[in-house]
Amino acid sequence: MPSQEVSCGMVLVVDDDVIIRELLRAVLGMEGYEVLLAASGEEALVMLAREGTAIDVILMDLHLPDVKAAELARRLEAGRAAETLLVGMSGSRLNPTDAELFRSFLQKPFSGEDFSAAVTLARAGKAGGTELVEMEDGAGRPVLDEEIYRRLAAMMPVAQLRELYRITVEDVLQRVLRMRDARERGDMEEYRAEAHAIKGGCGMVGASELSGLATVAERSVAGGSERDNPSLADFDAACTRLQGMLDARI
């Protein structure tokens, strides 16, 4: 594990999901990086203008609510130093058009080691990234991914781990309420966006059942059919199961 006193460089993380931001602050910090957090594209541009060449890597999510990925990538590219890497991340696979925007790409969930490896490959002029086999169904998935949980538990104090999962459950419940409201209004794009956010955030912390349910919900909208769409009560029940498991462990 890298020494906390020796920085591997500064990373600007751009993601509107509080779970992803806080998790990456901890995970990349444990890898030896200094981490800046931006909750929007505009905030990222302000930080880039302020920090300038001090930023070594910009790690941005492809699905930000305030700006399209292509537009933000172009603006960040124009404002970055020549040696600053632009790395994309998402809970979905990268399409060929977006691939041209980045030096490397990481598919959620990924670890600090995955990030460091992708940066090393990008510095060497090679494509880097992780490959995710997306969940086909939330039903029957484990409530908690044991490998991810053990990795997080090994790197975080108990209080920080408890807070991370508390934020996760609260965030999912809030997003489920917005999904319910969006469905009632017939705004399936907002419904899809909230499901996508749940998929990515829960995948990063190992909340596998919730991530799987969100994957199905997102795909049902993209496919134009809600026949196999999980009910919002399914999300509530999965949150209860996850909280019960965490209460017994932490």
N, C-alpha and C positions, 0 to 999 in steps of 0.2 A: 504494500500500500504506500503511495507517495506521501512524503512528509507534508504536513499541513503548513510548514513554514516555508516551503519552496513551491512557488506557484508554477503550474504548467502553462499558464497563460490566462487571459481573460476571455470569458464566454458571455455573449449577450443572448439570453434565452427569450424568445418572443412567442408567447402563447397566452390566449385569453383564459385558459383553464387554470384555476388556482391550484388544483391538485398537481398538475404537471409542473407548474412553476416551482412550487415548494419541494416537490420530489427531486427535480433536477438540481435545485439549489443544494440539497443535501448530497445527492449521488455524485454530482460533478465536483462538489467541494471535497468529498472523500477521495476523489481521484487526483486532487491537487490543483484544481482550477479555481480561479476567482470568478464568481458568477454575478452577473447583472440580470435583472428581471424586468421585462416589459410586457404589459398586459394587452397591448395593441400595436398595430403597425405604426401609428403616429408617435406613440411613446418610444418605440424602438428608434425611429428616425431622430428624435430629440436626443436620445442617449448616444447614438452614433455621432451626431454632430458635436456633442459635449466631450466624449471620450476619445474620438478620433483614432489614431494609430494604436492606442492602448488595447483596443479590442482585437483579439486574435481570431476568434471564431464567432460568427453569428448563426445561431441555431434557431430557425423559425418554423412555426407550424404552417401548414398549407391552407388551413381553414380558419382564418381570422374574420370576425364579423365586420370589421371596419374597412377592410381593403382586400382586393383580390390578390392571390398569391403572386401572379405574374407582375402586377403593378408594383407591389411592395418589393419584390426581388429586384426589379429594375432600379427602383429608387435607392435601395440599400447598396446595390452594386455601384451606382453612381457616386455614393457618398463614402464608400469604404476605402481603406488603404489597399494598396496593391497586394499586400501579403495577407490580408484578412480573408479567411475562408467563409463562404456562404453555404451553409448546410441546411437541407430541408428535413422536416420530420412530419409524419402523419400516421394516423391509425389505419389508413387505406394505402393500397398500392400506388406507386408513382406512375403517372401516364407519361408517354414519350415527350409531350409538349412541356410539361413541368420539369422533366428530367434535365432539359437543356438549361434550366435556370440555376442549377446548383452544382457545386463541386462534388458533393456527396449527399447521400440521403439515408435517413434512419427511419425504419418502420416501428411504430410503437407496438408492443413494449420493447424497450432496449435497455441495456445496462450501461454503467459508466465505462466498463471495459469496451463495450461495443462502440461507444462514442469515441474513445481514445483511438481505437483501431481505425475507425472511419476517417478521423482527422489525419492519422499517420499515412493512410493510403492516399488521401487527397493531396497531402503535401508532396507525396511522391509522384503525383500526376496520374494516379489510378483511381478508378471509381470505387467508392466504399459504401457500405450500408449493411443493413441486416435484412433477413428474409423472414417474414411472418406467415405462418399458416393460419389463416383466419378461421374463427370458429363458425361452424355451419349451424349450430343450434345451441341455445342456452340451456335447454332441458338436459339434465343428466351431467352437466359440467360440474367439476368440483367447485365448491363455494369459494375456496381460496387456493391459489397456486402455491404449493408448499415451497418450491424452490425460490420463488420471488420473495415470499414471506421470510424465509430463513436469511436470504441475502440482506433484506432491509433490516431485519432484527439484529443482524451481526454488525451493521454499520451505524445504527442509530441508538441513542439513549431511549429507554423505555418511554419517557414522557414525550419525546419527539415522535416516536412510532405511534403511540396512542393518538396524538394530535393529528398525525397524517391520516389515519384511518377515520378519525372523527370527521375531519374535513371531507373525506371521500364520501362517507354515507350522507352527510348533510347536503353535499353538492348534488348527489344523485337524486335525493328526494326533492330538491328544489327544481332540478331539471325535469323530473317526472311530472311535476305540477305544470311546468311550462309546456311539456309534451301534451298533457291532457287539454290545456287551454288551446294549444295550436290545432289539435285535432278537432275540437269543437268549432273552431273558426274556419276549418278547412285549409289551414296553412300548413301543408304537408312538407314544405321546404324547411320551415322552422322546426317542425317535428323531426325531420331527418337530421338537421344540424344538431339538435339536442341529443339525439341518439348517438350521433357520431362522437360528440364530446364525451358521453358516458363510456363509449367503447374505448376511446383512447386513454382517458384518465384511469378507469378501472383496470385496464390491461396493464398499465405501468405499475400499479400497486398489487397486482395479482388477484384482484377480485374477479375471478374467471367467470362465474355464473352471470354476474351483471354485465360483464363485457360481452359475453356470448348473446345474452338477450338483446343488448343494444345493437350488436352486429345484425341480428335477424330483423330488428325493427328498421334499421337503416336500409337494408337490402329490400325489404318489402315495399318501401316507398320508391326506391330507385327502380324496382321492377314493375311498379304500377299496380301492385296487388297487395291487399292487406289480409289475405286469407290465412297466412301462417304467422301473422304479426302477433308477438306476445302482448298480452293485456298489460295495462299499467299496474294492475294488481299483482302481476308476476314480478314486476320490478320492486314493488313494496315488500313482497314476501322475501325476495332475494336479499334485500337490504336487511330485513329482520334476521335472516339466517346468518348473514355476514357479521352483523353486530353481535349476535349471540356467540358465534365462534370466537370473535376477537375478545369479548368480555371474559371468556373462559381462559384465554391465553395471556392477555396483557395485564 
